Amino acid sequence: MMMKRFWSGMIVALVLVVVAGCGGSAAPPTAAFGDTVITVGSSTPGELLDAGFTPKEYSIKLDEKTMSSKTFDSKGIEMKKGGKGYARISMMNDSNSNKAYKDCKIYSVYYNPQFQTLVYEDVLINGINFRGYTRDQVKDAMKDKKIHIEFKTMV
């Protein structure tokens, strides 16, 4: 049971990492949390705040803390709504000036099924709910996706 749960978590993490860095497709990757849809690479944490999401208590204050230009936050912030955690988001500031965290771009969305405070049933990645997928099913669903990394813009 623990091993199945571990591999399920690894598969979900793989899907989200791949989607967070996808390129070459006509549409940018999206993550849907219930009725709220974000586009990785262009949506901001402020959009989640406007939709009623809040950062977990121990997280930074998205509207108070600023991020330096050309940097990113790799730790991520767990976002919750209605007392339930949905996913962790990581932000980047690819502009030439400092910005509030809430105004930075979301560059990754991920969750780990081993953390029981998170809700997964209604989280869709590019319109797909990967919950219960095997590794081969994930590979098949993502076969047309390619990893595209643009660290040059962060230097």
Backbone as JSON Lines, residues from 0, in Angstrom:
{"i":0,"aa":"M","n":[0.83,-1.2,0.0],"ca":[0.0,0.0,0.0],"c":[0.88,1.26,0.0]}
{"i":1,"aa":"M","n":[1.89,1.28,0.88],"ca":[2.78,2.45,0.94],"c":[3.55,2.61,-0.37]}
{"i":2,"aa":"M","n":[3.97,1.49,-0.94],"ca":[4.73,1.57,-2.18],"c":[3.85,2.09,-3.32]}
{"i":3,"aa":"K","n":[2.6,1.62,-3.37],"ca":[1.67,2.11,-4.39],"c":[1.44,3.61,-4.22]}
{"i":4,"aa":"R","n":[1.28,4.03,-2.98],"ca":[1.07,5.45,-2.7],"c":[2.3,6.26,-3.09]}
{"i":5,"aa":"F","n":[3.48,5.72,-2.78],"ca":[4.73,6.4,-3.13],"c":[4.82,6.59,-4.65]}
{"i":6,"aa":"W","n":[4.58,5.51,-5.42],"ca":[4.69,5.61,-6.87],"c":[3.6,6.5,-7.45]}
{"i":7,"aa":"S","n":[2.42,6.48,-6.84],"ca":[1.37,7.4,-7.29],"c":[1.84,8.84,-7.12]}
{"i":8,"aa":"G","n":[2.46,9.11,-5.97],"ca":[2.98,10.46,-5.72],"c":[4.06,10.84,-6.7]}
{"i":9,"aa":"M","n":[4.93,9.9,-7.0],"ca":[6.01,10.17,-7.94],"c":[5.45,10.43,-9.34]}
{"i":10,"aa":"I","n":[4.43,9.69,-9.73],"ca":[3.82,9.89,-11.05],"c":[3.19,11.27,-11.14]}
{"i":11,"aa":"V","n":[2.45,11.64,-10.09],"ca":[1.82,12.96,-10.08],"c":[2.88,14.05,-10.14]}
{"i":12,"aa":"A","n":[3.95,13.89,-9.35],"ca":[5.02,14.88,-9.36],"c":[5.65,14.98,-10.75]}
{"i":13,"aa":"L","n":[5.88,13.84,-11.4],"ca":[6.45,13.82,-12.74],"c":[5.55,14.56,-13.72]}
{"i":14,"aa":"V","n":[4.26,14.27,-13.66],"ca":[3.32,14.94,-14.57],"c":[3.39,16.44,-14.39]}
{"i":15,"aa":"L","n":[3.37,16.88,-13.15],"ca":[3.35,18.32,-12.9],"c":[4.65,18.99,-13.26]}
{"i":16,"aa":"V","n":[5.77,18.31,-13.04],"ca":[7.06,18.89,-13.42],"c":[7.13,19.01,-14.93]}
{"i":17,"aa":"V","n":[6.71,17.97,-15.64],"ca":[6.74,18.01,-17.1],"c":[5.82,19.1,-17.61]}
{"i":18,"aa":"V","n":[4.62,19.17,-17.07],"ca":[3.67,20.18,-17.53],"c":[4.19,21.58,-17.22]}
{"i":19,"aa":"A","n":[4.83,21.76,-16.07],"ca":[5.34,23.07,-15.7],"c":[6.39,23.55,-16.68]}
{"i":20,"aa":"G","n":[7.08,22.62,-17.34],"ca":[8.13,23.04,-18.27],"c":[7.81,22.72,-19.71]}
{"i":21,"aa":"C","n":[6.57,22.46,-20.03],"ca":[6.22,22.07,-21.4],"c":[6.37,23.22,-22.37]}
{"i":22,"aa":"G","n":[6.79,22.88,-23.54],"ca":[6.85,23.86,-24.61],"c":[6.54,23.16,-25.91]}
{"i":23,"aa":"G","n":[6.38,23.92,-26.94],"ca":[6.17,23.34,-28.24],"c":[4.73,22.97,-28.54]}
{"i":24,"aa":"S","n":[3.84,23.12,-27.59],"ca":[2.45,22.82,-27.87],"c":[1.73,24.13,-28.18]}
{"i":25,"aa":"A","n":[0.59,24.01,-28.85],"ca":[-0.16,25.21,-29.23],"c":[-0.68,25.96,-28.03]}
{"i":26,"aa":"A","n":[-1.11,25.24,-27.02],"ca":[-1.68,25.88,-25.83],"c":[-0.74,25.72,-24.65]}
{"i":27,"aa":"P","n":[-0.57,26.77,-23.86],"ca":[0.26,26.64,-22.66],"c":[-0.42,25.72,-21.65]}
{"i":28,"aa":"P","n":[0.35,25.08,-20.76],"ca":[-0.23,24.17,-19.78],"c":[-1.15,24.9,-18.81]}
{"i":29,"aa":"T","n":[-2.22,24.22,-18.43],"ca":[-3.17,24.79,-17.47],"c":[-3.36,23.83,-16.31]}
{"i":30,"aa":"A","n":[-3.73,24.39,-15.18],"ca":[-4.1,23.6,-14.0],"c":[-5.44,24.14,-13.53]}
{"i":31,"aa":"A","n":[-6.4,23.24,-13.34],"ca":[-7.74,23.65,-12.91],"c":[-7.98,23.15,-11.5]}
{"i":32,"aa":"F","n":[-8.36,24.06,-10.63],"ca":[-8.72,23.74,-9.25],"c":[-10.19,24.06,-9.1]}
{"i":33,"aa":"G","n":[-11.05,23.07,-9.32],"ca":[-12.47,23.35,-9.31],"c":[-12.8,24.28,-10.46]}
{"i":34,"aa":"D","n":[-13.39,25.42,-10.16],"ca":[-13.77,26.39,-11.2],"c":[-12.64,27.35,-11.57]}
{"i":35,"aa":"T","n":[-11.53,27.29,-10.87],"ca":[-10.42,28.22,-11.1],"c":[-9.37,27.57,-12.0]}
{"i":36,"aa":"V","n":[-9.06,28.2,-13.12],"ca":[-8.07,27.68,-14.06],"c":[-6.92,28.67,-14.14]}
{"i":37,"aa":"I","n":[-5.69,28.16,-13.98],"ca":[-4.52,29.01,-14.13],"c":[-3.69,28.49,-15.3]}
{"i":38,"aa":"T","n":[-2.97,29.39,-15.93],"ca":[-2.08,29.04,-17.02],"c":[-0.66,29.18,-16.52]}
{"i":39,"aa":"V","n":[0.06,28.06,-16.53],"ca":[1.44,28.07,-16.05],"c":[2.26,28.97,-16.97]}
{"i":40,"aa":"G","n":[3.0,29.88,-16.38],"ca":[3.84,30.79,-17.14],"c":[3.23,32.16,-17.37]}
{"i":41,"aa":"S","n":[1.94,32.32,-17.06],"ca":[1.35,33.65,-17.22],"c":[0.42,34.04,-16.07]}
{"i":42,"aa":"S","n":[-0.25,33.07,-15.44],"ca":[-1.12,33.42,-14.31],"c":[-0.29,33.82,-13.1]}
{"i":43,"aa":"T","n":[-0.92,34.55,-12.19],"ca":[-0.23,35.03,-10.99],"c":[-0.93,34.52,-9.74]}
{"i":44,"aa":"P","n":[-0.22,34.49,-8.61],"ca":[-0.87,34.13,-7.35],"c":[-2.02,35.07,-7.01]}
{"i":45,"aa":"G","n":[-1.94,36.32,-7.48],"ca":[-3.02,37.27,-7.24],"c":[-4.34,36.78,-7.81]}
{"i":46,"aa":"E","n":[-4.3,36.07,-8.94],"ca":[-5.52,35.51,-9.52],"c":[-6.13,34.46,-8.6]}
{"i":47,"aa":"L","n":[-5.27,33.66,-7.95],"ca":[-5.78,32.68,-6.99],"c":[-6.35,33.37,-5.76]}
{"i":48,"aa":"L","n":[-5.69,34.43,-5.31],"ca":[-6.21,35.19,-4.17],"c":[-7.59,35.76,-4.51]}
{"i":49,"aa":"D","n":[-7.73,36.31,-5.71],"ca":[-9.02,36.86,-6.15],"c":[-10.11,35.8,-6.22]}
{"i":50,"aa":"A","n":[-9.72,34.54,-6.46],"ca":[-10.68,33.44,-6.56],"c":[-10.99,32.83,-5.19]}
{"i":51,"aa":"G","n":[-10.44,33.42,-4.12],"ca":[-10.75,32.94,-2.78],"c":[-9.74,31.99,-2.17]}
{"i":52,"aa":"F","n":[-8.64,31.74,-2.87],"ca":[-7.58,30.9,-2.31],"c":[-6.73,31.74,-1.37]}
{"i":53,"aa":"T","n":[-6.13,31.08,-0.39],"ca":[-5.21,31.75,0.53],"c":[-3.98,30.88,0.7]}
{"i":54,"aa":"P","n":[-2.83,31.49,1.0],"ca":[-1.65,30.68,1.28],"c":[-1.81,30.02,2.65]}
{"i":55,"aa":"K","n":[-1.19,28.86,2.81],"ca":[-1.23,28.18,4.11],"c":[-0.62,29.1,5.16]}
{"i":56,"aa":"E","n":[-1.04,28.93,6.39],"ca":[-0.68,29.86,7.47],"c":[0.81,30.16,7.58]}
{"i":57,"aa":"Y","n":[1.65,29.15,7.43],"ca":[3.08,29.37,7.62],"c":[3.75,29.98,6.38]}
{"i":58,"aa":"S","n":[3.01,30.14,5.33],"ca":[3.58,30.68,4.09],"c":[3.81,32.19,4.19]}
{"i":59,"aa":"I","n":[4.56,32.7,3.23],"ca":[4.8,34.14,3.17],"c":[3.53,34.88,2.8]}
{"i":60,"aa":"K","n":[3.49,36.13,3.09],"ca":[2.35,36.98,2.71],"c":[2.56,37.42,1.26]}
{"i":61,"aa":"L","n":[1.74,36.89,0.38],"ca":[1.91,37.13,-1.05],"c":[1.79,38.59,-1.44]}
{"i":62,"aa":"D","n":[0.99,39.34,-0.71],"ca":[0.79,40.75,-1.07],"c":[1.76,41.68,-0.36]}
{"i":63,"aa":"E","n":[2.53,41.17,0.61],"ca":[3.45,42.02,1.37],"c":[4.91,41.82,0.97]}
{"i":64,"aa":"K","n":[5.29,40.6,0.67],"ca":[6.69,40.32,0.37],"c":[6.98,40.56,-1.11]}
{"i":65,"aa":"T","n":[8.16,41.09,-1.41],"ca":[8.54,41.33,-2.8],"c":[9.63,40.36,-3.24]}
{"i":66,"aa":"M","n":[9.64,40.08,-4.52],"ca":[10.65,39.22,-5.11],"c":[11.55,40.08,-5.99]}
{"i":67,"aa":"S","n":[12.84,39.86,-5.86],"ca":[13.81,40.61,-6.66],"c":[13.64,40.27,-8.14]}
{"i":68,"aa":"S","n":[14.11,41.17,-8.99],"ca":[14.01,40.93,-10.43],"c":[14.86,39.73,-10.83]}
{"i":69,"aa":"K","n":[14.42,39.05,-11.88],"ca":[15.14,37.91,-12.46],"c":[15.44,36.82,-11.45]}
{"i":70,"aa":"T","n":[14.49,36.53,-10.56],"ca":[14.66,35.46,-9.58],"c":[13.41,34.59,-9.54]}
{"i":71,"aa":"F","n":[13.48,33.52,-8.76],"ca":[12.33,32.64,-8.6],"c":[12.31,32.05,-7.2]}
{"i":72,"aa":"D","n":[11.16,31.55,-6.81],"ca":[10.97,30.9,-5.52],"c":[10.8,29.42,-5.78]}
{"i":73,"aa":"S","n":[11.76,28.62,-5.37],"ca":[11.7,27.19,-5.67],"c":[10.99,26.39,-4.58]}
{"i":74,"aa":"K","n":[10.77,26.97,-3.41],"ca":[10.14,26.23,-2.31],"c":[8.65,26.01,-2.54]}
{"i":75,"aa":"G","n":[8.01,26.97,-3.1],"ca":[6.58,26.86,-3.35],"c":[5.75,27.25,-2.14]}
{"i":76,"aa":"I","n":[4.51,27.54,-2.4],"ca":[3.56,27.95,-1.37],"c":[2.3,27.13,-1.54]}
{"i":77,"aa":"E","n":[1.87,26.49,-0.46],"ca":[0.64,25.7,-0.54],"c":[-0.56,26.64,-0.52]}
{"i":78,"aa":"M","n":[-1.43,26.47,-1.5],"ca":[-2.64,27.29,-1.58],"c":[-3.83,26.47,-1.11]}
{"i":79,"aa":"K","n":[-4.69,27.1,-0.33],"ca":[-5.86,26.4,0.19],"c":[-7.12,27.22,-0.05]}
{"i":80,"aa":"K","n":[-8.23,26.53,0.05],"ca":[-9.53,27.19,-0.1],"c":[-10.54,26.38,0.71]}
{"i":81,"aa":"G","n":[-11.31,27.06,1.51],"ca":[-12.28,26.35,2.33],"c":[-11.63,25.42,3.33]}
{"i":82,"aa":"G","n":[-10.43,25.76,3.79],"ca":[-9.73,24.94,4.76],"c":[-9.02,23.73,4.18]}
{"i":83,"aa":"K","n":[-9.07,23.53,2.87],"ca":[-8.43,22.38,2.24],"c":[-7.31,22.85,1.33]}
{"i":84,"aa":"G","n":[-6.19,22.15,1.38],"ca":[-5.08,22.47,0.51],"c":[-5.3,21.92,-0.88]}
{"i":85,"aa":"Y","n":[-4.93,22.67,-1.9],"ca":[-5.1,22.22,-3.28],"c":[-3.79,21.86,-3.95]}
{"i":86,"aa":"A","n":[-2.81,22.72,-3.88],"ca":[-1.55,22.46,-4.56],"c":[-0.53,23.48,-4.08]}
{"i":87,"aa":"R","n":[0.73,23.21,-4.42],"ca":[1.79,24.17,-4.15],"c":[2.12,24.86,-5.46]}
{"i":88,"aa":"I","n":[2.36,26.15,-5.37],"ca":[2.75,26.91,-6.56],"c":[4.13,27.51,-6.32]}
{"i":89,"aa":"S","n":[4.89,27.66,-7.37],"ca":[6.17,28.36,-7.31],"c":[6.09,29.52,-8.28]}
{"i":90,"aa":"M","n":[6.71,30.62,-7.9],"ca":[6.63,31.84,-8.71],"c":[8.0,32.25,-9.23]}
{"i":91,"aa":"M","n":[7.97,33.06,-10.3],"ca":[9.19,33.66,-10.82],"c":[8.91,35.1,-11.18]}
{"i":92,"aa":"N","n":[9.94,35.91,-11.06],"ca":[9.87,37.3,-11.48],"c":[10.87,37.46,-12.61]}
{"i":93,"aa":"D","n":[10.38,37.43,-13.83],"ca":[11.28,37.55,-14.98],"c":[11.38,38.99,-15.48]}
{"i":94,"aa":"S","n":[10.85,39.92,-14.7],"ca":[10.92,41.33,-15.1],"c":[12.23,41.95,-14.61]}
{"i":95,"aa":"N","n":[12.44,43.2,-14.98],"ca":[13.65,43.92,-14.58],"c":[13.47,44.72,-13.3]}
{"i":96,"aa":"S","n":[12.34,44.55,-12.62],"ca":[12.12,45.28,-11.37],"c":[11.52,44.34,-10.32]}
{"i":97,"aa":"N","n":[11.63,44.75,-9.06],"ca":[11.06,43.96,-7.97],"c":[9.54,43.97,-8.08]}
{"i":98,"aa":"K","n":[8.91,42.87,-7.66],"ca":[7.45,42.75,-7.7],"c":[6.96,42.09,-6.43]}
{"i":99,"aa":"A","n":[5.71,42.38,-6.06],"ca":[5.08,41.63,-4.98],"c":[4.91,40.19,-5.45]}
{"i":100,"aa":"Y","n":[5.05,39.24,-4.53],"ca":[4.89,37.83,-4.89],"c":[3.57,37.59,-5.62]}
{"i":101,"aa":"K","n":[2.51,38.28,-5.21],"ca":[1.19,38.05,-5.82],"c":[1.15,38.46,-7.29]}
{"i":102,"aa":"D","n":[2.1,39.29,-7.72],"ca":[2.14,39.76,-9.11],"c":[3.15,39.01,-9.98]}
{"i":103,"aa":"C","n":[3.87,38.05,-9.4],"ca":[4.85,37.27,-10.16],"c":[4.13,36.15,-10.92]}
{"i":104,"aa":"K","n":[4.78,35.6,-11.91],"ca":[4.2,34.51,-12.7],"c":[4.34,33.18,-11.97]}
{"i":105,"aa":"I","n":[3.32,32.35,-12.1],"ca":[3.39,30.99,-11.57],"c":[4.14,30.14,-12.6]}
{"i":106,"aa":"Y","n":[5.25,29.53,-12.18],"ca":[6.0,28.72,-13.14],"c":[5.88,27.23,-12.87]}
{"i":107,"aa":"S","n":[5.34,26.84,-11.72],"ca":[5.07,25.41,-11.52],"c":[3.93,25.24,-10.53]}
{"i":108,"aa":"V","n":[3.21,24.16,-10.72],"ca":[2.11,23.77,-9.84],"c":[2.33,22.29,-9.55]}
{"i":109,"aa":"Y","n":[2.34,21.92,-8.29],"ca":[2.56,20.52,-7.97],"c":[1.89,20.16,-6.66]}
{"i":110,"aa":"Y","n":[1.7,18.88,-6.47],"ca":[1.19,18.38,-5.21],"c":[1.74,16.99,-4.98]}
{"i":111,"aa":"N","n":[1.72,16.57,-3.73],"ca":[2.26,15.28,-3.33],"c":[1.18,14.54,-2.55]}
{"i":112,"aa":"P","n":[0.69,13.42,-3.05],"ca":[-0.38,12.7,-2.37],"c":[-0.03,12.22,-0.97]}
{"i":113,"aa":"Q","n":[1.24,12.22,-0.61],"ca":[1.61,11.77,0.73],"c":[1.24,12.8,1.79]}
{"i":114,"aa":"F","n":[1.0,14.04,1.41],"ca":[0.54,15.04,2.36],"c":[-0.97,14.99,2.38]}
{"i":115,"aa":"Q","n":[-1.53,14.58,3.5],"ca":[-2.96,14.3,3.55],"c":[-3.82,15.55,3.64]}
{"i":116,"aa":"T","n":[-3.23,16.72,3.77],"ca":[-4.04,17.93,3.83],"c":[-4.46,18.4,2.45]}
{"i":117,"aa":"L","n":[-3.93,17.79,1.41],"ca":[-4.22,18.25,0.06],"c":[-5.44,17.56,-0.53]}
{"i":118,"aa":"V","n":[-6.11,18.25,-1.43],"ca":[-7.3,17.73,-2.12],"c":[-6.93,17.52,-3.57]}
{"i":119,"aa":"Y","n":[-7.21,16.36,-4.13],"ca":[-6.78,16.08,-5.5],"c":[-7.93,15.83,-6.46]}
{"i":120,"aa":"E","n":[-9.08,15.47,-5.96],"ca":[-10.14,14.98,-6.83],"c":[-10.47,15.93,-7.97]}
{"i":121,"aa":"D","n":[-10.43,17.23,-7.72],"ca":[-10.84,18.16,-8.76],"c":[-9.69,19.0,-9.3]}
{"i":122,"aa":"V","n":[-8.46,18.46,-9.25],"ca":[-7.32,19.14,-9.84],"c":[-7.06,18.52,-11.21]}
{"i":123,"aa":"L","n":[-7.17,19.33,-12.25],"ca":[-6.95,18.85,-13.62],"c":[-5.72,19.52,-14.21]}
{"i":124,"aa":"I","n":[-4.9,18.76,-14.9],"ca":[-3.74,19.29,-15.6],"c":[-4.01,19.13,-17.09]}
{"i":125,"aa":"N","n":[-4.08,20.26,-17.8],"ca":[-4.45,20.26,-19.22],"c":[-5.74,19.48,-19.45]}
{"i":126,"aa":"G","n":[-6.67,19.63,-18.51],"ca":[-7.98,18.99,-18.63],"c":[-8.03,17.53,-18.24]}
{"i":127,"aa":"I","n":[-6.94,16.98,-17.72],"ca":[-6.87,15.56,-17.36],"c":[-6.7,15.42,-15.86]}
{"i":128,"aa":"N","n":[-7.46,14.52,-15.25],"ca":[-7.26,14.16,-13.85],"c":[-6.37,12.92,-13.84]}
{"i":129,"aa":"F","n":[-5.13,13.07,-13.43],"ca":[-4.16,11.98,-13.48],"c":[-4.25,11.05,-12.27]}
{"i":130,"aa":"R","n":[-5.16,11.3,-11.38],"ca":[-5.28,10.46,-10.19],"c":[-5.57,9.02,-10.61]}
{"i":131,"aa":"G","n":[-4.77,8.1,-10.09],"ca":[-4.95,6.68,-10.39],"c":[-4.27,6.21,-11.66]}
{"i":132,"aa":"Y","n":[-3.63,7.11,-12.41],"ca":[-2.93,6.71,-13.62],"c":[-1.69,5.89,-13.27]}
{"i":133,"aa":"T","n":[-1.38,4.92,-14.1],"ca":[-0.12,4.21,-13.96],"c":[0.97,5.03,-14.65]}
{"i":134,"aa":"R","n":[2.2,4.65,-14.44],"ca":[3.31,5.35,-15.08],"c":[3.17,5.31,-16.6]}
{"i":135,"aa":"D","n":[2.79,4.17,-17.15],"ca":[2.63,4.06,-18.61],"c":[1.49,4.93,-19.12]}
{"i":136,"aa":"Q","n":[0.41,5.03,-18.36],"ca":[-0.7,5.89,-18.77],"c":[-0.29,7.36,-18.77]}
{"i":137,"aa":"V","n":[0.51,7.75,-17.78],"ca":[1.0,9.13,-17.74],"c":[1.9,9.39,-18.94]}
{"i":138,"aa":"K","n":[2.82,8.47,-19.21],"ca":[3.71,8.62,-20.36],"c":[2.92,8.74,-21.66]}
{"i":139,"aa":"D","n":[1.9,7.91,-21.81],"ca":[1.08,7.95,-23.02],"c":[0.34,9.28,-23.13]}
{"i":140,"aa":"A","n":[-0.21,9.76,-22.03],"ca":[-0.96,11.02,-22.05],"c":[-0.05,12.21,-22.33]}
{"i":141,"aa":"M","n":[1.22,12.1,-21.97],"ca":[2.15,13.22,-22.1],"c":[3.14,13.03,-23.25]}
{"i":142,"aa":"K","n":[2.91,12.03,-24.12],"ca":[3.9,11.7,-25.15],"c":[4.19,12.84,-26.12]}
{"i":143,"aa":"D","n":[3.23,13.72,-26.34],"ca":[3.45,14.82,-27.27],"c":[4.05,16.06,-26.62]}
{"i":144,"aa":"K","n":[4.26,16.01,-25.32],"ca":[4.82,17.16,-24.59],"c":[6.33,17.06,-24.56]}
{"i":145,"aa":"K","n":[6.96,18.19,-24.64],"ca":[8.41,18.26,-24.56],"c":[8.78,19.24,-23.46]}
{"i":146,"aa":"I","n":[9.87,18.94,-22.77],"ca":[10.34,19.85,-21.73],"c":[11.06,21.01,-22.4]}
{"i":147,"aa":"H","n":[10.69,22.21,-22.0],"ca":[11.27,23.42,-22.57],"c":[11.7,24.31,-21.41]}
{"i":148,"aa":"I","n":[12.99,24.49,-21.25],"ca":[13.51,25.28,-20.13],"c":[14.18,26.53,-20.67]}
{"i":149,"aa":"E","n":[13.81,27.66,-20.11],"ca":[14.39,28.93,-20.56],"c":[15.07,29.64,-19.4]}
{"i":150,"aa":"F","n":[16.13,29.04,-18.89],"ca":[16.82,29.68,-17.78],"c":[17.57,30.93,-18.23]}
{"i":151,"aa":"K","n":[17.81,31.08,-19.51],"ca":[18.53,32.25,-20.01],"c":[17.84,33.55,-19.6]}
{"i":152,"aa":"T","n":[16.51,33.52,-19.53],"ca":[15.79,34.74,-19.16],"c":[15.93,35.05,-17.68]}
{"i":153,"aa":"M","n":[16.39,34.09,-16.9],"ca":[16.51,34.3,-15.46],"c":[17.91,34.79,-15.08]}
{"i":154,"aa":"V","n":[18.84,34.83,-16.02],"ca":[20.22,35.22,-15.7],"c":[20.38,36.71,-15.8]}
